[in-house]
Amino acid sequence: MTRAEFRARVGVACITPDLLPTAFETLPIGFYKDYHALGKAHRGAGWAADLGHDDLYVPVIQYRSTGDVPEHLAMLRSLWVNGQFPKPVGVELDEFLSLLKRSGLESWLVERSKDGSLPEATMFVLGNEPGYRPNNDPRTPQQIVEDARLVRDIFERNHLGHRLALGGISTPDNAFTTRAYGSTALEFFEAILEEARRCDVTFDAFVIHPYPASGISGLADLENDFESTALAQDSISQIRAFRSIMLRYGQRDKDLIVGEVGLPSPIRPLGSELVGAYADEIMTWCLTATDEELGNPRDGNRLVQRFTWFLLAVPTEPLPGFSDNPALDFDRSVLLEPDGALTPLGKRVNAVADRLAPQR
């Protein structure tokens, strides 16, 4: 694997766009996940153009047809004004709300595509963990597929060659995730694929968030020497199970993107060495593992096509719903300090790149 190939496959989830220029200089990454599809961080920025990537960021479409009503938008406006909504950095309220309406989303897609801001075949993600109730997303598989159909319709009517991925399914096998979906995550994913097949709706890629279930519960009595491997194997088993469902539904030749993975949960005391070892193991596996039965035949039977670490850096300003979330500990898994310096974990990621894709 060359350094360029490595970078193209590795990215970061980012809520600190001001640090992205530094991140692309100091970390072996080639893209970032933009939670609100606006690409504010690199719009017109020289550093972005210099990288020469057509897919520098993976934009998340938060549009839901069930919320395309004035009452819903009025509620979001009130939450925003009262500081109860996680405001994306650098995004104004009206611009954000416009993307939640089908007409606004369509206008934005067409305008940005025509002016070159959205390169041909940009991969959009349909929601971040759609149907995940703790994220205030109660959509059913049927509603998610309908939203995909409507976005596809926008693409087709306007002759836009963009791609659409099913937003990240959070797959840890524990009681918390089962409550969040009303079923196991894999059952929820399978229900989406069943509905998509019935409605003749297609996805170009699938996104998974295989956080280790044991990072929240279980495996507490394992010796430290084995914990990182156990955590990595937990995530790996989720990816394999997800790929097995893709195979069963004839989706083996579609890309699988790890859209988030890390150890940001404070519920178990995890030392920095364990987090670093987990990052090393899961990243190495995702970038190298192949399977002749499950892997994507268009990509050398690799099981994972893209890997996204959560998180680049702590928010530079408080984000309601994130910064005050007792279930998150950003400092545990960030790659950069607020001033842009590499954390020990960031240096560990660089070491993985040096091992898998040496500079020379």
Phi, psi and chi 1 to 4 in degrees:
 res  aa     phi    psi   chi1   chi2   chi3   chi4
   1 MET       -  126.9 -174.5 -172.8  -56.0      -
   2 THR   -80.0  166.6   67.2      -      -      -
   3 ARG   -61.7  -40.4 -162.9   74.7  169.2 -170.6
   4 ALA   -64.7  -40.4      -      -      -      -
   5 GLU   -65.9  -38.5  -70.5  169.6  -23.2      -
   6 PHE   -61.0  -51.0 -176.1   97.4      -      -
   7 ARG   -59.6  -38.5  -71.4  178.4   67.4  104.2
   8 ALA   -64.3  -24.5      -      -      -      -
   9 ARG   -96.6  -12.3  -69.6 -179.6 -178.2  -88.6
  10 VAL  -114.9  131.1  178.2      -      -      -
  11 GLY  -141.9 -176.8      -      -      -      -
  12 VAL  -132.8  147.0  -70.0      -      -      -
  13 ALA   -80.1  135.7      -      -      -      -
  14 CYS  -137.8  128.2  179.0      -      -      -
  15 ILE  -124.5   19.1   51.9  178.5      -      -
  16 THR  -131.0   71.3   49.1      -      -      -
  17 PRO   -61.6  -23.8   20.3  -32.1      -      -
  18 ASP   -66.2  -19.9   54.5  -50.3      -      -
  19 LEU   -94.5   -2.5  -73.6  177.2      -      -
  20 LEU   -63.1  -42.5  -79.7  167.4      -      -
  21 PRO   -55.9  -42.3  -26.1   36.2      -      -
  22 THR   -64.6  -42.3  -60.2      -      -      -
  23 ALA   -60.6  -41.2      -      -      -      -
  24 PHE   -71.7  -17.9  -83.5   91.3      -      -
  25 GLU   -87.3  -34.0  -72.4 -176.8    0.4      -
  26 THR  -106.5  -14.0   58.5      -      -      -
  27 LEU  -118.5  151.4  -70.8  166.8      -      -
  28 PRO   -84.0   62.0   32.9  -35.7      -      -
  29 ILE  -119.9  152.5   58.7  174.4      -      -
  30 GLY  -121.5   -3.7      -      -      -      -
  31 PHE  -159.4  167.5   68.5   92.5      -      -
  32 TYR  -137.5  154.7   71.8   96.6      -      -
  33 LYS   -91.7  120.2  177.4 -179.8  178.1 -179.6
  34 ASP  -102.3  112.0 -175.4  -40.0      -      -
  35 TYR   -70.1  -13.4  -75.3   98.5      -      -
  36 HIS  -129.0   19.9  -66.7   88.9      -      -
  37 ALA    62.6   10.7      -      -      -      -
  38 LEU   -94.7  -17.7  -69.3  162.0      -      -
  39 GLY    59.4   27.9      -      -      -      -
  40 LYS   -60.5  -32.5  -75.3  -79.7 -171.1  174.7
  41 ALA   -63.6  -31.8      -      -      -      -
  42 HIS  -125.2   10.6   72.9  -91.0      -      -
  43 ARG   -61.8  113.9 -174.6 -176.5  -61.8  174.3
  44 GLY    74.6    7.1      -      -      -      -
  45 ALA   -85.3  133.7      -      -      -      -
  46 GLY   -62.0  -35.8      -      -      -      -
  47 TRP   -62.7  -33.3   66.0  -91.5      -      -
  48 ALA   -69.6  -45.0      -      -      -      -
  49 ALA   -62.8  -35.9      -      -      -      -
  50 ASP   -64.8  -26.7  -68.2  -17.7      -      -
  51 LEU   -73.4  -24.9  -72.5  172.7      -      -
  52 GLY    70.6   26.0      -      -      -      -
  53 HIS   -93.7  135.7  -72.9  -75.7      -      -
  54 ASP   -80.1  -23.3  -78.2  -15.1      -      -
  55 ASP  -126.1   54.0   48.0    2.4      -      -
  56 LEU   -61.9  -33.4  176.5   62.9      -      -
  57 TYR  -130.3  150.3   74.0  108.0      -      -
  58 VAL  -104.6  102.7  177.6      -      -      -
  59 PRO   -81.8  136.7   24.6  -26.2      -      -
  60 VAL   -98.4  122.4  177.9      -      -      -
  61 ILE   -88.2  119.1  -64.8  178.0      -      -
  62 GLN   -93.8    7.9  -56.8  -72.7   13.8      -
  63 TYR   -64.1  136.0  169.9   71.9      -      -
  64 ARG  -135.0  123.6  -51.8  175.5 -163.1  170.5
  65 SER   -62.9  -29.3   58.4      -      -      -
  66 THR   -67.1  -18.1   52.5      -      -      -
  67 GLY  -106.4   10.9      -      -      -      -
  68 ASP   -82.7   55.7 -162.2    4.9      -      -
  69 VAL  -136.7  150.2  -66.7      -      -      -
  70 PRO   -56.2  -38.0  -25.3   34.3      -      -
  71 GLU   -62.8  -38.2  -69.0   81.7    3.0      -
  72 HIS   -66.0  -44.9  176.2   74.6      -      -
  73 LEU   -66.6  -35.8  -62.2  178.4      -      -
  74 ALA   -64.6  -38.3      -      -      -      -
  75 MET   -65.2  -43.8  178.1 -170.9   69.8      -
  76 LEU   -63.8  -38.4  -70.8  177.4      -      -
  77 ARG   -60.9  -42.7 -177.2  179.8  -68.3  -85.6
  78 SER   -64.5  -43.0  175.6      -      -      -
  79 LEU   -62.6  -40.8  -68.4  173.5      -      -
  80 TRP   -62.2  -50.7 -178.9  -66.3      -      -
  81 VAL   -62.2  -35.5  170.4      -      -      -
  82 ASN   -87.5    7.8  -68.5  -40.5      -      -
  83 GLY    71.4   25.0      -      -      -      -
  84 GLN  -106.9   11.2  -62.0  172.9  -78.5      -
  85 PHE  -126.9  136.7 -168.5   86.9      -      -
  86 PRO   -69.6   97.5   22.5  -31.7      -      -
  87 LYS   -75.4  124.4  -56.5  174.1 -176.5  178.7
  88 PRO   -66.6  137.6   20.9  -30.0      -      -
  89 VAL   -63.8  131.4  177.2      -      -      -
  90 GLY    80.1    9.1      -      -      -      -
  91 VAL  -112.6  130.4  176.8      -      -      -
  92 GLU   -84.0  154.6  -61.1  -60.5  -34.5      -
  93 LEU   -57.6  -49.4  172.8   59.3      -      -
  94 ASP   -64.0  -36.5  -72.3  -18.3      -      -
  95 GLU   -66.4  -41.3 -175.5  175.4   25.7      -
  96 PHE   -63.7  -47.3  172.2   70.9      -      -
  97 LEU   -64.3  -31.2  -68.5  178.6      -      -
  98 SER   -63.0  -32.0   70.9      -      -      -
  99 LEU   -77.2  -11.1  -63.6 -172.3      -      -
 100 LEU   -88.1   -7.4  -58.3 -176.3      -      -
 101 LYS  -103.5  141.1  -63.7 -173.5  -66.6 -175.3
 102 ARG   -59.6  -41.3 -160.6 -179.0  -31.5  163.9
 103 SER   -65.3  -40.6   58.9      -      -      -
 104 GLY   -67.9  -40.7      -      -      -      -
 105 LEU   -62.8  -42.8  175.0   63.3      -      -
 106 GLU   -63.9  -46.5 -178.4  163.6    6.8      -
 107 SER   -60.5  -43.2  -62.4      -      -      -
 108 TRP   -63.9  -44.6  178.6   83.3      -      -
 109 LEU   -61.3  -44.6  -77.3  168.8      -      -
 110 VAL   -66.4  -47.5  171.3      -      -      -
 111 GLU   -63.0  -45.6  -69.0  170.4    5.7      -
 112 ARG   -68.9  -30.9  -63.1  -72.4  -53.2  -79.6
 113 SER   -71.9  -39.9  -62.2      -      -      -
 114 LYS   -68.7  -35.7  -74.2 -177.5  176.8  179.2
 115 ASP   -87.8    4.2   69.5   13.9      -      -
 116 GLY    86.1   -0.1      -      -      -      -
 117 SER   -69.2  -28.2  -58.8      -      -      -
 118 LEU  -113.2  100.9  -73.3  173.4      -      -
 119 PRO   -60.9  155.0  -21.5   32.4      -      -
 120 GLU   -53.7  138.2 -178.8   81.1    2.8      -
 121 ALA    69.9   23.8      -      -      -      -
 122 THR   -56.9  137.0  -67.3      -      -      -
 123 MET   -91.0  114.2  177.6   71.7   77.3      -
 124 PHE   -97.7  146.6  -72.5   89.3      -      -
 125 VAL  -108.7  127.5  177.1      -      -      -
 126 LEU   -81.4   86.5 -175.5   67.6      -      -
 127 GLY    80.9  154.6      -      -      -      -
 128 ASN  -102.3  108.9 -170.8   57.4      -      -
 129 GLU    57.5   58.2  -61.5 -179.0   -9.9      -
 130 PRO   -60.1  138.0   23.2  -33.8      -      -
 131 GLY    83.4    2.6      -      -      -      -
 132 TYR   -89.6  106.2 -161.9   73.7      -      -
 133 ARG   -62.1  -38.2  -64.5  168.7 -171.9  173.1
 134 PRO   -60.3  -20.6  -25.8   35.9      -      -
 135 ASN   -90.5   17.6  -70.1  -10.6      -      -
 136 ASN    58.9   41.1 -167.0   31.7      -      -
 137 ASP  -130.6   89.6 -171.1  -14.8      -      -
 138 PRO   -89.0   17.3   34.8  -35.2      -      -
 139 ARG   -59.7  144.5  -79.3 -178.3  -70.7  179.8
 140 THR   -87.5  165.9   64.4      -      -      -
 141 PRO   -54.6  -37.8  -30.7   38.2      -      -
 142 GLN   -63.9  -42.2  -67.4   73.5   24.8      -
 143 GLN   -69.6  -36.9  -69.7  168.2  -26.6      -
 144 ILE   -63.7  -43.6  -68.5  166.6      -      -
 145 VAL   -66.2  -36.9  170.2      -      -      -
 146 GLU   -64.0  -40.3  171.6   62.8    7.2      -
 147 ASP   -62.6  -40.1  -66.9  -11.5      -      -
 148 ALA   -63.0  -40.1      -      -      -      -
 149 ARG   -62.2  -41.6 -174.8 -170.4   67.8   78.4
 150 LEU   -68.5  -38.4  -68.2  170.0      -      -
 151 VAL   -67.7  -42.0  173.5      -      -      -
 152 ARG   -57.6  -39.7  -76.9  -77.0 -165.9 -159.7
 153 ASP   -62.2  -40.3  180.0   63.3      -      -
 154 ILE   -61.2  -46.4  -68.4  174.5      -      -
 155 PHE   -57.0  -48.4  -71.0  172.8      -      -
 156 GLU   -71.5  -43.7  -68.3  168.6    7.2      -
 157 ARG   -64.0  -30.1  -79.1 -170.7  -65.3  100.0
 158 ASN  -102.4    8.8  -65.8  -76.5      -      -
 159 HIS    55.9   44.8  -52.2  -70.3      -      -
 160 LEU   -96.6  128.2  -55.0  177.2      -      -
 161 GLY   -89.2   29.2      -      -      -      -
 162 HIS   -77.5  162.5  -60.5  -47.2      -      -
 163 ARG  -110.0  157.8  -62.8  169.6  -67.6  166.8
 164 LEU  -131.0  125.2 -175.6   65.7      -      -
 165 ALA  -108.6  147.1      -      -      -      -
 166 LEU   -71.9  125.3  174.8   63.0      -      -
 167 GLY   -55.9  159.3      -      -      -      -
 168 GLY   -57.8  121.1      -      -      -      -
 169 ILE   -88.6  121.6  -55.7  -63.1      -      -
 170 SER   -84.0  113.1 -176.0      -      -      -
 171 THR  -106.7    9.5   54.7      -      -      -
 172 PRO   -54.9  136.4  -25.6   34.6      -      -
 173 ASP   -93.6   83.8 -174.9   12.1      -      -
 174 ASN  -149.7  173.3   52.5   36.0      -      -
 175 ALA   -64.6  -34.6      -      -      -      -
 176 PHE   -60.8  -47.9  179.6   83.8      -      -
 177 THR   -68.9  -37.0  -55.7      -      -      -
 178 THR   -62.1  -41.0  -59.9      -      -      -
 179 ARG   -65.8  -35.7  -72.3 -165.1  -61.0  -89.7
 180 ALA   -65.8  -33.3      -      -      -      -
 181 TYR  -102.9  -15.1  -75.5  115.2      -      -
 182 GLY    79.5    7.9      -      -      -      -
 183 SER  -167.6  177.3   65.2      -      -      -
 184 THR   -67.4  155.2   69.6      -      -      -
 185 ALA   -61.8  -38.3      -      -      -      -
 186 LEU   -68.7  -34.8  -66.0  178.0      -      -
 187 GLU   -65.8  -38.5  -72.0  170.6  -22.2      -
 188 PHE   -64.8  -44.0 -169.4   78.8      -      -
 189 PHE   -60.8  -44.0  173.4   55.0      -      -
 190 GLU   -64.0  -37.2 -165.9  159.5    2.4      -
 191 ALA   -64.3  -36.3      -      -      -      -
 192 ILE   -64.6  -46.1  -66.2  173.0      -      -
 193 LEU   -63.5  -37.0  -71.0 -176.9      -      -
 194 GLU   -63.7  -45.1 -171.1   68.2   45.1      -
 195 GLU   -67.1  -40.2  179.2   67.4   12.1      -
 196 ALA   -61.8  -40.0      -      -      -      -
 197 ARG   -66.3  -40.7 -177.7  163.9   62.0 -177.6
 198 ARG   -64.1  -36.6 -173.0 -175.7   71.9   80.6
 199 CYS   -96.0    4.1  -62.6      -      -      -
 200 ASP    55.4   44.6 -164.3   27.6      -      -
 201 VAL  -107.5  133.3  170.8      -      -      -
 202 THR  -115.9  152.5   60.0      -      -      -
 203 PHE  -117.8  145.0  -66.4   98.0      -      -
 204 ASP   -87.6  -18.8  -61.0  -59.4      -      -
 205 ALA  -160.5  166.6      -      -      -      -
 206 PHE  -129.5  145.6  -61.4   94.3      -      -
 207 VAL  -119.3  136.2 -174.6      -      -      -
 208 ILE  -128.5  144.6 -177.3  174.0      -      -
 209 HIS  -117.8   84.1  -64.3  173.7      -      -
 210 PRO   -88.6   55.1   34.2  -34.3      -      -
 211 TYR   -58.1  139.9  -71.3  102.1      -      -
 212 PRO   -65.5  125.8   19.9  -29.7      -      -
 213 ALA   -59.1  -32.4      -      -      -      -
 214 SER   -73.5   -9.2   48.3      -      -      -
 215 GLY   -71.6  -15.2      -      -      -      -
 216 ILE  -107.5  -40.9  -62.2  175.1      -      -
 217 SER  -153.5  156.3   62.3      -      -      -
 218 GLY    84.3  169.8      -      -      -      -
 219 LEU    55.7   16.7  -61.4 -176.4      -      -
 220 ALA   -70.3  -21.9      -      -      -      -
 221 ASP   -99.2    9.2   55.9  -10.2      -      -
 222 LEU   -73.3  150.8  -71.8  176.1      -      -
 223 GLU   -69.1  149.5  -64.1  -66.0  -28.5      -
 224 ASN   -56.2  -34.0  -72.5  -22.3      -      -
 225 ASP   -60.7  -24.0  -69.8  -13.5      -      -
 226 PHE  -109.3   -8.7  -60.1  101.8      -      -
 227 GLU   -64.2  -44.8  -79.1 -162.9   77.0      -
 228 SER   -63.2  -41.0   63.8      -      -      -
 229 THR   -65.9  -40.4  -63.1      -      -      -
 230 ALA   -62.9  -41.1      -      -      -      -
 231 LEU   -64.7  -44.2  -68.0  168.7      -      -
 232 ALA   -63.3  -42.6      -      -      -      -
 233 GLN   -65.0  -32.1  -72.1  -58.4  -41.9      -
 234 ASP   -60.1  -50.4 -171.2  -22.5      -      -
 235 SER   -63.5  -41.6  -65.0      -      -      -
 236 ILE   -62.4  -40.8  -71.6  167.3      -      -
 237 SER   -64.1  -33.9   68.3      -      -      -
 238 GLN   -66.1  -41.5  -64.9  171.8   41.9      -
 239 ILE   -64.9  -43.4  -65.1  169.8      -      -
 240 ARG   -62.6  -42.1  -75.1 -169.8  172.5  -81.4
 241 ALA   -64.9  -38.9      -      -      -      -
 242 PHE   -64.2  -44.9 -161.4   88.8      -      -
 243 ARG   -62.7  -34.2  -93.2  -80.7  178.6 -164.2
 244 SER   -63.0  -38.8  -65.0      -      -      -
 245 ILE   -69.4  -40.9  -64.8  175.0      -      -
 246 MET   -56.0  -43.8  -70.5  174.3   60.8      -
 247 LEU   -61.6  -44.8  174.6   64.4      -      -
 248 ARG   -62.6  -28.2 -168.4  156.1   63.9 -112.9
 249 TYR  -101.8   17.9  -80.6   82.3      -      -
 250 GLY    70.5   28.6      -      -      -      -
 251 GLN  -111.8   18.1  -55.4  -63.4  -52.7      -
 252 ARG   -60.2  -32.7  178.6 -174.3  167.0 -171.1
 253 ASP   -86.3   13.3   64.2  -15.3      -      -
 254 LYS   -95.0  151.7  -59.8  -67.1  179.5   64.8
 255 ASP   -69.7  144.3  -76.2   -6.8      -      -
 256 LEU  -116.4  121.1  179.2   58.7      -      -
 257 ILE  -110.0  124.1  -59.1  168.2      -      -
 258 VAL   -78.2  102.1  171.7      -      -      -
 259 GLY   -83.8  -21.5      -      -      -      -
 260 GLU  -157.6  138.6  -74.3 -178.7   21.3      -
 261 VAL  -163.0  146.0   74.9      -      -      -
 262 GLY   169.2 -166.1      -      -      -      -
 263 LEU  -132.2   66.5  -68.7  174.7      -      -
 264 PRO   -90.7    6.3   34.3  -34.6      -      -
 265 SER   -86.6  131.3  169.7      -      -      -
 266 PRO   -90.2    5.0   35.0  -36.0      -      -
 267 ILE   -69.6  -32.5  -62.7  175.3      -      -
 268 ARG  -112.7  143.2  -65.5 -174.5   63.0 -128.2
 269 PRO   -75.6  103.1   27.0  -33.0      -      -
 270 LEU  -113.2  122.2  -56.2  174.9      -      -
 271 GLY   -72.9  161.2      -      -      -      -
 272 SER   -63.2  -33.1   59.0      -      -      -
 273 GLU   -65.8  -39.4  174.9   57.2   30.2      -
 274 LEU   -65.4  -42.5 -174.2  146.7      -      -
 275 VAL   -62.5  -42.8  178.2      -      -      -
 276 GLY   -63.0  -42.3      -      -      -      -
 277 ALA   -65.0  -40.7      -      -      -      -
 278 TYR   -61.4  -45.8  168.2   80.6      -      -
 279 ALA   -59.1  -43.2      -      -      -      -
 280 ASP   -60.8  -48.7 -170.9  -36.9      -      -
 281 GLU   -68.7  -46.0  -68.1  169.7   45.0      -
 282 ILE   -72.1  -36.0 -171.4   62.3      -      -
 283 MET   -66.7  -45.7 -179.3 -179.5  -65.7      -
 284 THR   -59.1  -44.9  -60.9      -      -      -
 285 TRP   -64.7  -47.1 -174.4   88.1      -      -
 286 CYS   -63.0  -30.2  -74.8      -      -      -
 287 LEU   -89.3  -11.1  -65.8  172.5      -      -
 288 THR  -126.4  -22.5   60.8      -      -      -
 289 ALA   -68.8  135.2      -      -      -      -
 290 THR  -127.5  160.8   62.1      -      -      -
 291 ASP  -154.0  122.1 -170.7  -58.6      -      -
 292 GLU   -69.8  -15.1  -67.3 -175.1   -1.4      -
 293 GLU  -102.4  -34.0  -65.5 -177.6   -1.5      -
 294 LEU  -106.7  -26.9  -66.1  177.4      -      -
 295 GLY   -70.0  164.7      -      -      -      -
 296 ASN   -75.1  114.2 -174.2  -21.0      -      -
 297 PRO   -65.7  -19.6   23.9  -33.2      -      -
 298 ARG   -81.6   -3.5  -62.8 -174.8  -61.5  106.4
 299 ASP  -134.2   44.6 -173.0   31.3      -      -
 300 GLY    62.1   27.8      -      -      -      -
 301 ASN    63.1   22.5  -69.6  -37.9      -      -
 302 ARG   -65.2  144.0  -80.8 -172.2  171.1   92.3
 303 LEU   -81.9  -30.5  -70.4  155.1      -      -
 304 VAL  -126.0  133.8  173.2      -      -      -
 305 GLN   -98.2  -29.2  -82.0   60.2   60.5      -
 306 ARG  -142.7  146.9  -80.6 -174.1  162.0 -163.9
 307 PHE  -127.5  126.2  176.3   89.6      -      -
 308 THR  -123.8  119.8  -45.5      -      -      -
 309 TRP   -88.8  141.4 -179.5 -100.5      -      -
 310 PHE  -111.1  102.0 -174.7   95.7      -      -
 311 LEU  -154.9  157.5 -174.1   68.0      -      -
 312 LEU   -66.3  -54.1  174.7   61.9      -      -
 313 ALA  -159.0  160.8      -      -      -      -
 314 VAL   -66.5  152.7  -63.2      -      -      -
 315 PRO   -58.4  139.8  -20.0   31.1      -      -
 316 THR   -80.2  -11.9   48.6      -      -      -
 317 GLU  -144.0  151.3   58.0 -174.8   69.7      -
 318 PRO   -58.7  135.6  -22.9   33.8      -      -
 319 LEU  -116.3  109.2  -66.3  177.4      -      -
 320 PRO   -54.7  136.5  -22.9   32.8      -      -
 321 GLY    91.3  -18.2      -      -      -      -
 322 PHE  -117.3  -62.1  -72.1   90.9      -      -
 323 SER   -60.9  -31.1  -59.8      -      -      -
 324 ASP  -101.1   16.8   56.0    0.8      -      -
 325 ASN   -83.7  115.7 -172.6  -23.0      -      -
 326 PRO   -67.2  -13.6   24.3  -33.5      -      -
 327 ALA   -90.6    3.9      -      -      -      -
 328 LEU  -124.1  142.2  -70.7  174.6      -      -
 329 ASP  -134.4   86.0 -178.7   -1.5      -      -
 330 PHE   -56.2  -41.8  -70.6  131.7      -      -
 331 ASP   -56.7  -28.0  -71.1  -41.1      -      -
 332 ARG   -64.2  -33.5  176.7  177.3  -55.8 -145.4
 333 SER  -123.1   11.7   63.2      -      -      -
 334 VAL   -79.9  153.1  -62.8      -      -      -
 335 LEU   -99.1  -21.8  -54.3 -179.2      -      -
 336 LEU  -127.2  146.8  -67.6 -177.2      -      -
 337 GLU   -77.9  165.1  -58.3  -74.2    2.4      -
 338 PRO   -56.5  -26.4  -28.2   36.2      -      -
 339 ASP   -89.6    3.6   62.7    0.3      -      -
 340 GLY    94.9   -4.8      -      -      -      -
 341 ALA   -70.8  147.1      -      -      -      -
 342 LEU   -68.1  135.5  -72.7  169.6      -      -
 343 THR   -80.3  168.3   64.9      -      -      -
 344 PRO   -53.9  -36.0  -29.2   37.2      -      -
 345 LEU   -69.1  -37.6 -173.4   58.3      -      -
 346 GLY   -61.8  -39.8      -      -      -      -
 347 LYS   -66.1  -33.4  -65.3  175.9 -177.8  177.4
 348 ARG   -66.5  -40.2 -173.0   77.1  172.7 -112.0
 349 VAL   -63.4  -40.4  169.4      -      -      -
 350 ASN   -61.5  -37.1  -87.8  -28.5      -      -
 351 ALA   -66.4  -36.6      -      -      -      -
 352 VAL   -62.0  -44.2  174.4      -      -      -
 353 ALA   -62.5  -41.4      -      -      -      -
 354 ASP   -63.5  -33.6  -70.7  -20.4      -      -
 355 ARG   -76.6  -42.4 -169.9  178.9   75.0 -111.4
 356 LEU   -85.8  -30.1  -62.3 -179.6      -      -
 357 ALA  -142.3   76.3      -      -      -      -
 358 PRO   -56.5  151.0  -21.9   32.8      -      -
 359 GLN   -61.2  -38.3  -68.3  -81.0   14.0      -
 360 ARG   -94.2      -   53.7 -174.5  179.8  -81.5
